[in-house]
Amino acid sequence: MRQSDERQRGQSLAELALVLPLLLMILVAMVEVGWAMRAHLTVSTASREGARFASRRVFEYEEIQEVVYVAMLSLHPVFDGPDANATIIITKVPIDAEGNWSIEGGAPYITGTLPVESRVPASLYQEIATENADYYDTENNLVVVEVFYDHELLLGTRMGAEFVGLGPLRLYSRSISRIGVSRYE
């Protein structure tokens, strides 16, 4: 009987040795997904806060940038402020009563370290301008706040991330808000 107990223990240890790496990978994957979801919620909240700030008062682009950075910093402890892997694109789009729109100054305000371009297509501006012309009978403005953030994985180092085959995850969120001319000028 004693020999049977030793065999069972040996078999249990062998099974544990085979299953434990799989269980650890599942646990790490769950933590990584949860952390990435938290970072994405932070990026979404930051872009909404920037657009909300712009819609409530006369703004300078640097003020919106600061609001976005403060929102990200307060929600995501790993965010490093202006030195983080983030880019903010702020675009003011005046729309007249007929639904004609243009990007003010010819280009959006871009700040940050990531080499990215705006993901807002002209067709979206046209769609919003058409809706806006139907809803308002005066000129209006839109502000579009886009936030890009490279979320580093929790695997610790780039070497660990490269071993798994993943680099930083590029997170993106945009918020669009209407601004009446009387609020802006």
Residue pairs with C-beta under 8 A, 6 or more apart in sequence:
28 154
28 155
31 154
32 153
32 154
32 155
35 151
35 154
36 151
36 169
36 171
38 76
39 76
39 78
39 149
39 151
39 169
39 171
40 151
40 171
40 173
41 75
42 71
42 72
42 75
42 76
42 79
42 149
43 72
43 147
43 149
43 171
43 172
43 173
44 173
45 71
45 75
46 68
46 69
46 71
46 72
46 75
46 147
46 173
47 68
47 145
47 146
47 147
47 173
47 174
47 175
48 173
48 175
49 67
49 68
49 71
50 64
50 65
50 67
50 68
50 71
50 88
50 90
50 145
50 147
50 175
51 143
51 144
51 145
51 175
51 176
51 177
52 175
52 177
53 59
53 63
53 64
53 67
54 64
54 90
54 143
54 145
54 177
54 179
55 143
55 177
55 178
55 179
55 183
56 183
57 183
58 183
58 184
58 185
59 143
61 90
61 109
61 111
64 88
64 90
64 143
64 145
65 88
65 90
65 109
65 111
68 88
68 145
68 147
69 81
69 82
72 79
72 84
72 86
72 147
72 149
73 79
73 81
78 152
79 86
79 149
82 111
83 113
84 113
84 149
85 113
85 114
85 149
85 150
85 152
85 168
86 112
86 113
86 114
86 147
86 148
86 149
86 150
87 110
87 111
87 112
87 113
87 114
87 116
87 147
87 148
88 110
88 111
88 112
88 145
88 146
88 147
88 148
89 108
89 109
89 110
89 116
89 118
89 144
89 145
89 146
89 148
90 108
90 109
90 110
90 143
90 144
90 145
90 146
91 103
91 104
91 108
91 109
91 118
91 120
91 142
91 143
91 144
91 146
92 103
92 104
92 105
92 141
92 142
92 143
93 101
93 102
93 103
93 104
93 125
93 129
93 141
93 142
93 143
93 144
94 101
94 102
94 104
94 139
94 140
94 141
95 101
95 128
95 129
95 132
95 133
95 139
95 140
95 141
95 142
96 139
97 133
97 136
97 137
97 138
97 139
98 133
99 129
99 130
99 132
99 133
100 129
101 125
101 126
101 128
101 129
101 142
108 118
108 144
112 148
114 148
114 150
114 170
116 148
116 170
118 144
118 146
119 146
119 172
119 174
120 144
120 146
120 174
120 176
125 142
128 142
128 176
132 140
132 142
132 178
136 180
138 180
138 181
139 181
140 178
140 179
140 180
140 181
141 178
141 179
141 180
141 181
141 184
142 176
142 177
142 178
142 179
143 176
143 177
143 179
144 174
144 175
144 176
145 174
145 175
145 176
145 177
146 172
146 173
146 174
147 172
147 173
147 174
148 170
148 171
148 172
149 170
149 171
149 172
150 168
150 169
150 170
150 171
151 168
151 169
151 170
151 171
152 161
152 168
153 160
153 161
153 164
153 166
153 168
153 169
155 161
155 163
155 164
158 167
161 167
161 168
